[in-house]
Amino acid sequence: MRIFPRMFFRTSLPALLASFALALPAQGAEPAPAQREHAFQASSAFEEYTTAAEQLVDEALSYLGIRYRFGGTSPATGFDCSGLVLNVFRNAVGLDLPRSASEMASLGDKIGKQDLKPGDLVFFNTMRRTFSHVGIYLGDGKFVHAPSSGGKVRVENISATYWAKRFNGARRLVDEESLGLSAQVMRTH
């Protein structure tokens, strides 16, 4: 009589364990509401950052070919480097930036060249002083800027010898953590 109950138990135990094992992954695979909410917020933040960066890049590229004009701040009359940048940020994301490249260099979060993302500001020493020139990073090692007298708004490679020698740093004014604008930009404006 002992053999029968054990055999019954042995055949029932594997069946019971198998059904239990099948039920657990189904429950474990379903994220808890808090996990789903966090994933949604992270996804939403990334989408907003991506959208803002795309808007900046699209707006900047819409000015390709506009002539350079010292002190210029409009597509009708021409742009200098900071005029282009302030116009792009105002029209793309509604952020009013200071007028000069050196003032812009004090905003946002300082980032390394290896951490550049589309929409970041890139600064150069083109007039024997730091932060005398500014452009907008587009991705893939390219940036857009208004170069100098006789030039037009154009895209350049940040690794080209001329620009690589003069690179001063970069600032991020739009980031994912603050859902749009860098915390430091919001504090200073």
C-alpha positions, 0 to 999 in steps of 0.5 A: 500500500505504501508504493501506490501512494508514493507513485501517485505522489511522484506522478502528481508532483512533476505535473504540479511543479510543471503547471506551477512553473508555467504559471510563474513566468506569466505572472513574472513577465507582467511588470508591476504598475510602478515599473510600467509607470517608470518605463513610460516616464523614461520613454516619454522623457527620451521622446521629448528630448529626441523631439526637441533635438530633432526640432533644433536640427531641422530648424538649423538646417532650414537656414543653410545658404543664408549669407553671413552678416556680422551682427545679423539675427534674421534670415532676411538680412543674414546671420552671424554665428550667435545670431543663427544659434539664438534664432534656431533655439527661439524658433525650435524650442522657444528658448531665448539665448544671450546674444554672444557666443561667449555668453552662451558658453556659460549656459547649460551643462558642460559636456565632452566632445565624445558625449556630443548629441544633436542640438548641443552647442559647440564652441571654437576659438576663431578670433584668438579668444575662447568661445568666439564662435558657436555652432549647433552639433547635428550628429555624426561629427557634423555641426552647422554654423554661420562662418564669416564674412563672405560665407553662408550658413553651412555644415562642417565636420568638427574633426576637420583640422581647422575646427579640431584645433580651435574646439573650446568645448560644448554645452547641452541646453536640451537634455532628457532628465529635465524633459527639455531644457537643461536645469541650469538654463532654466535657473539662469533664464 
